[in-house]
């Protein structure tokens, strides 16, 4: 069976989000090696920021990807899948960059959270809409 255009759209965003998680994971490993820390963050700000950037992404990305995948499964238009996936990915990238630069509040972190929540809203509302036969 051939995949639908919506499934191809979902595959793009799932793949890109997996790459993002891999990059964030590698950044944690680099900081651990640099500071010779095996467990925890040893109160090293750079390591703590890398761990939180990865951890935060792993907290938000899976639910967003579930929305993207289920949208594709319901036959939602590819544009809706792309809009939800792109908003999620951009939000998570912006948030990770903001957190990597500063452990405190920042414009990038705030923008990333807002975009992530927007992706959740887009995906959630669209899923409810497409759940109605």
C-alpha positions, 0 to 999 in steps of 0.5 A: 500500500502506498503512503498518503501525502499526509503520511509523507508529511508526518514522516518528514517532521518525525524524522527532523524531530528525531535528528533534533533529539539526537543533536541535543543528546550528542551535546549532552555527551560532549559536555559530560566528556569535557567535564568528566561527569558520568551522572548528574550535572556536577553543578556545571552550568553548561552541562546542566543547560545541555541536560535540560535542553535535551530533557525538555525536548524529550518531555514535549516532542513525543506528544507533539509527534503523536499529534502529527502521526495521528493527524496523518492517520486521520487523513488530515490535509498534508498542510495541517500536518506540515503546519503542526510539525513545523511549529513543533520543530521550530519551537523546540529548536528555538527553545533549545538554543535559548536554553543553551545560551542562558540558564535563565529566562530568555526571549528565545526560551519563551518564544520556543515554549509559545510555539510548542504550545501553539503546535499542541493547540493546532494539533489538538484542535485539528484532531478533535475536528477530524475525529468527528465523522 
